[in-house]
């Protein structure tokens, strides 16, 4: 029995097709699992608090700047009437309206926003605070 050396060797090439499939599946998984956070068009400095309560972090974050500008996620809301229209249009989608008001925002604006939300049937409101130690100043 004479077997040549060529017949004994097996082809040991690395198969690339399954590896490419795995890479594409991982890419699709991370694209679907990624949470996109949209920053507001203005800076908001949140107040401090001793108490902390978790709430679902979903869409519909209402940002109020120190000078009274409002934006829901990345969409600027020019006035309270437009806010009412937006809230009425998206009432069924909003589980919790998260209000992120600057610590120097006027109290009256925040109260007006909360009243408009209640008028449009949004009962669950959350006021965001800065996480960390309470300084008490």
N, C-alpha and C positions, 0 to 999 in steps of 0.2 A: 504494500500500500504506500504509494508515493503521493504525498499531498504537497502541493507547492506552497510556498510562503504567501503568495498572493491570495490564495483561497482561505487561509487561516485568518487573515485580517478582516475585521468587520468595519464597516463605515461608522465612525463615531462622531459625526458632525452634530453640532448643536442645532436643534430645531428652533427657529426664530418665530414661527407663526404662533405657537401658544404663548410665548413671552409677550408678543405684541398684543395679543388678545387680553392678557392680564393687565398690561399697562393701560389699555383703553378702558377696561372695566374699572380700574382704580381711578382714572381720570373722571369718568362719569360719576362714580360714587362721590368723590370730593366736590364735584361741581353741584351735585344735588344736595349734599349735606351742608354746604357752606351757608352761613347766615350773613346776609349783606346788611350792614348798618349804614344808614345814610345820615351824615352829619347835617345839622341845621345850617342855614346860610349865615348865621350870626353866632357869636360866642355867648354861652349861657353858663353862669357860675351858680351852681346849686347851693342852697343853704345847708347847714349842718343840722343833725338831729341825734338825740340819744336813742330813740326807738327806731327799729328797723323791721320792715315787713316785706316778705317776698311777694311778687305779683308776676303774672306772665309777661315776659318781655317780647311783645309782638309789635306789629305795625301800629300806626296811629299814636305817635309820640308828639304831643303838642308842645312846642318850644315857645317861650315868651321871653323876650330880651328885656334888658333894663329900661330901654326907651319905648317899650310897648309893641315892638314888632312881633308878629306871630307867624309860625310855620308848622305845618304838620309834615313830619319827616323832611323831605326836601322841597315841598310845595309851600311857597309863601302865601299867606292869607292876609289880604290888605286891610280888612276891617271885620268887625263882629258880625255884620250881616252876611258876609261871604263865609264866615266860619259856620253860621247857622245853616246855610245852604249846603256846605260840605258835610256837616254832621248829619243832616237830614238825608242826604244822598247815600251816605255810608253807614247809616244807623244799624243795619242788620249785620254788617261786617265787624263792627267795633264791639269787642267783648269788654275791654278795659281801656279807657282813655287815660293815657299817662301824661300828666301835665308836668313839664320841666320848666319851671319859672326861675329866672335869675333872682338871686337873693336881693337885688336892688330893684326888682320890678314893683310897680305900684300894686298895692293890695287890691284896689278897685278893679283893675284889669283882670286879675286872676279870678276874683269873685264873679265878674261879668262872664268870663269864659266858662266857669263852672255852672252858672245859671243857664247859659245858652245850651250847654250839653244836657243838663237836666230837662230843659224844655223840649229837646229833640228826642227824649226817651233813653238817653244813655245814663244808666243808673250807677255804673261802676266807674268811679274816678280814682286815680292814684296820683299822689303828688310826689315827685321824685326828689330825693335828697342826695347830697354827696356822701359817699361811703367813707368811713374812717372815724377817728376820734372826735368827740364833741368838745369844741373849744370853749363854748359859752360866752363868746364876745358879741 
